[in-house]
Amino acid sequence: MIRTENIHKSYGDLEVLKGVDLQIKKGEVISIVGTSGAGKSTLLHIIGTLDQPNEGKVEINDVNTSNLKDKELSLFRNKNIGFVFQFHHLLPEFTALENVCIPAFIHKTPKAEAEQKALELLTALGVADRASHKPSELSGGEQQRVAVCRALINNPTVILADEPSGNLDSASAKELHQLFFKLRDELNQTFIIVTHNEELANMADRKLTMKDGIIMKN
């Protein structure tokens, strides 16, 4: 479902990725581990089409993302890719419900339909009672659950998570980790997770280790 082929990425003289090949099937939970500077987040951003490789290609559902123009790429990303970051990036002036709806509104989903789907997701993830609260009124764990709802609103092909529990206490982190696998089991959702959390990394179907810009052979 997702394939990267010979991905290279440099910033000036710094070569961050040195030929990354990766294949991921639908419903897989993949963790990517490695020391800081190994290229994990850069790879995630390239798979997520937030950045382009200098060489190589990324295919998602048989679409070569390098062939898409800017507007096509934005629409493709909005429909197919959900993001969960260490810092939830919720917009402070909007409620939890409104934050979840934003990708759906960009996708031109009718307001009533988007709000119904958002409320269903908030309910499924146990934060429906916080729907009308703004991010400043939510705990860290609640904010991250809202961010996961936002990532799911357009039924994406894959969710890319970059240190998703890195800013949470241990209890909230454990709940979030369990939530990812619940979503995989119930929705057949695919996850690629960059993490320093060994417990989360070891729960994945496959744990990939990056070192010096390549994926090490197990």
Secondary structure, DSSP 8 states (H G I E B T S, - for coil): -EEEEEEEEEETTEEEEEEEEEEE-TT-EEEEE--TTSSHHHHHHHHTTSS--SEEEEEETTEEGGGS-HHHHHHHHHHHEEEEESS----TTS-HHHHHHHHHHHTT--HHHHHHHHHHHHHHTT-GGGTTS-GGGS-HHHHHHHHHHHHHTT--SEEEEESTTTTS-HHHHHHHHHHHHHHHHHH--EEEEE-S-HHHHHHSSEEEEEETTEE---
